[in-house]
Amino acid sequence: MPQLEKELLENSLLALYSQTNKSTSFYPKEKKNEIICAFLKRAIKNPKYKPVKSRIRELTQLAKKKDSLEKCIVEKYDYMTKEPHQGETDVEKLYLLLGKLQGCGWLPMMKDLRLEKRIQREKLFVALSEIENSFDDDTNAQIDWVSAYINTSRYQEFLDSLALYDIVKVKDFVEVGDNSWEFKLWVGEAA
């Protein structure tokens, strides 16, 4: 199935680039999303893509929420085609995930969560102490869930962004205030 998903991402980008290559004018994000969504709507009807139907729906949901679908597809494709590093630790996976989320428009901040309850909108917070306490000092393997906090009115969009990365598991996603959410992340092998 990862091969089929990779093929779907490749074909989505090919559909976009074959359309935009014909023109000399700039294509705004919304127009690019329309082109990709048109391809995805055709793909969802294709029985070949039935095993990845949920991924297709996740991508179309991102487009409806005004995210740059091209950017998210490129990042997911890069992640899938990247040679896995033998020495890649769980801590490195977490920082890789935070970087990918930042690329999709979420701005991770490393702060003390207790001090940051009056935070700006659309920010993701992970306490440095959480990272230090959730990973083994010697092996950097994850040993406990990482608590995080997000302030957003687009929490479902955030969950959809996380769903694009197979390495991450989320639990205890709880609203703690007006558009404020706490949750736990796992990027290690076993949860």
N, C-alpha and C positions, 0 to 999 in steps of 0.2 A: 504493500500500500504506500510506503514512502516514495517508491519509484513513480507510482501513479500521481501522487500529489506533486512531486517534482515536475512531472510532465505537464500537469495542469498549470502550474506556475509559469513554466517556460512558454506554454501556448498562450497564456494570458498576456505575457509580455510581448510575444511575437505579434499577437493581434493588435496590441497598442502601438508598437513600433512600426508595423506595416502601415497603419493608418496615419500616424504622425509623420512618417518619412515622406509621404506624398505632398506635404505642405511645407511652405517656407515660413509660415506664421507660427507664433507661439501658441501652444495649447495650454490653457489654464487647467488647474487640478480638477475642476468639476467636469470639464470636457474629457479629460483622460479617464476619470472614473466612469463616465458614461460609456466610453468605448470598451473598457474592461468589463463593465457590468453586462453590456450587450453580449460579449463573448461568453461570460459566465452563465447567462440565461440560456444560451444555446447549449453550453456544456452540461448544465444540470439535466437537460432532457436527453442527453446521450447516455445510453445504458453503460457505456464504458466507464463513465465517471461516477456510477452509483456508489461505489465504496467510499468516495470522498465527497459525497453530497453535503455532509455537514460542514466541511471546510469551505465549500462553495458558498453556502449560506452565510458563514462567518465573514467571508470576504465581501459579499454584497451588503451585509449589515454595516461593515466599516465604511463602505462608500456612502451609505445613507446618512451616516453620522459626520460626513464631510472630511474624513481623514484622507490623506493621500494614499490611495490604494496602490499606486505604482511603487511608492517608497516602501510600504509594508510588504509587498510581494517580493521586491528586490531583496529586502533584508531577510525574509524567510527563505528565499531561494539561496542566498549566500550562506545562510546558516546550514541549510540542508546539504549543500555541495562542499562545504568546508571540510577539509581533511580533519578528522578527529585527532586531537593531540593526545598522545599517550599520557602525558603528564598533566593534563587539564584537571584541575581540582574543582571541588564544589564551590569554593570561594570564587574562582575564576569564572565559573558558570554563572554565578549570581551577578558579578560585575558585567559580564557579557549581556545578561538579560536586562540589567538596568540601562546599559548603553543602547540596546535595541529599543527599549521602551522610550528612551529619550529621542531616538530617531523617528519614532512614530508620533512624537508630539507630547509625550509625558516627560516632565522634568523631575527626575529623581533628586532629592536633596538628602544629604547625610547630616542629620541633626539629632539632638536629644529630643525624643518624642514628648517627654513631659513638658518641655519648655515651648513646644511648638503647637499648642492647641489653638492659638489665634494666628492661623497661617493664611497665606494667600491662596486664591482659587487655583484649581487645576494643577496641584502639585502632589507628588508622591514622596513620602518621607520614610526613610529607613534609618534607624538609629545605628550609629557606628558601634555602640556597645552591644546591640543585638547581633550584629555580624560577628563581633569578637566572641560572644558567648555561644553562638549557634554553630560554630565550626571548631573542629579539633585543632589544637595548636600545632601538632606535629605533622599531621597528614592533610590538613585543610579540608577534610571530609565533613559534610554536614552531619551534626549530631542532634540538632533540635530545630524546630520550626523558627523562621525569622519573622518577627512581628513587624508589620508595616502599617502605615496610615496614609490615607489619601483624602484630599478635600476636592471633590468634584461633583458636578451635577450630571456627569456623564459616566457613572460607575459601570453601567452595562457595556459601554464602549471600551472602558478599561479592561473589563473581564474578557471581552472579545479579543482585545489586543494580546492579553496573556495567553489566550487559547491558541494563538498562532504558534506558540513555542512549546514544543512537546516536552521540554525539559522541566517545566514548572508545574507544580501542583499548588492549589490554593484551597484554604479551608477557613472556617470561622469568619466569613465576610459579613460583618455586622455594622449597621448604621449606629453611630455614636453621637450624632448631632445633625444639624442642618447640613446636608450634603457632605458629611464627614463619615469616613468608613475606616474600620480597623480590620485587618485580616492577617493571615499567616501564609508564608511562602515556603516552598520546599523545592530545591533544585538538585538535590543529591539523588543517588541511584534508588535507594529504598526509603519509603516514607513510613 
